[in-house]
Amino acid sequence: QVQLVESGGGLVQPGGSLRLSCAASGTTFNINSMGWYRQGPGKLRELVARVIIGGNTDYADSVKGRFTISRDNAKNTVYLQMNNLKPEDTNVYYCNVLHGLINLWGQGTQVTVSS
């Protein structure tokens, strides 16, 4: 089993920055990818960014140039550095781990961008 612990959400003004962290513990030897999704009220959960085995990354078009995902393999932790945040980035952000063929989700952390 893999347990995920998220941290780093909060309230920030437009143009500000936040960093999300997600630490995986337990049986972590078969993690194929780690990333972040977000979901607003009444909307589908969408990919924000992910890093897959080998280090390749994917980003949603809406966050390219503003968000950076990174992974510390020694700590089994994935980070999402979010810069130049916009009100439309307001969402609940969920950590995602692909463990073998199984998708695992964190509990979610609220990010609110507002003046």
N, C-alpha and C positions, 0 to 999 in steps of 0.2 A: 504494500500500500504506500501511497504517496500523500503527504499532507502539504497543503499550501498555506502560507501565511503572507498576507498582503499588508502593505503599509504605505503611507505617503499621500493620501488624498487630503482634500481640504478646500478652503475658500481662497480664491486669488483674484486679483483685479485683472481686467483685460491687459494683455501684454506681459503679464507676469509668468513665472515659471514654477513648476512642481516636479518632483521626482517620485515616481512610484517604484516600489520594490516588491518582489514576490520571491519568497524563499521556499524551496522544496525540501522536504525531509522524508526519511523512510527509504523505500526501495527505489532509488533514483538511477540505477544503472542503465535503464532502458528508456530514458527520456529522449524523444526524437525532436521535439521542438518545445519552445517556451515563448509565450507571447501575451499580448493584451488585446482584449475585445472591449467594446463598450455598448451600452444599451440604454436608450431613453424610453420614457413612458410610451407604451403602445407601439414601440418600434422593435424591429428585429435586432438581435445582437450582431454587431459588425466587427470585422477585424480592424484593429488599429495598427498593430505591428507585431511581428514575430521573428524569432531567430531560430533557424533550423540547424540540425546537426551539420557540422562543417562550417558553420558561421554565416551562411547566407541569410539575408534579411528581406522581409516583405513589409511594405508600408501602404496604408490607405493613401490615396491621392490627396485627400484633404489634410493630411498631416505631414506630408513630405516637405523637408526643409525646416520643419519646426520641431518635430519629435525625433528622438534617437533612442533606439533600443540596444541594449547590450546585455551580455550574459557573463557571469563569473562562474566558470565550470567548477572551480574548487569549492565554491560555496553553494553551488546549485541555486543560484539566485539570478533573476532577470530584473533588469532595471528599465524604466521608461522615463527618459528625461524629456519633459514637455516645456518648450519655450514658446514665447509669443502666443500665449493662450488666448483663445477667443471665446465669446459667450457660447457659440455653438459647440464648443468642446465640452460643455456641461453635460455630464452623464455619470452613470455608474460604470466604473471600469473593473473588468474581471480578468484576473490572471488565468491563463490557460496553459496546460501542459499536455502534450501528446505523449502518453506513456505506453509504449508499444503501439497498439491500435486503439487505445482507450483515451478519450478526451476527459480531462479532469479540470475542474473549475474552482477558483477561489471564491470567497464569500462576497466579494465585491467591495469596492471603495468609492465613495462619492467624490467627484471632482466638480466644483462649482466655480464658474468664471463670471464674476459680476462686480460692477462698481458700486 
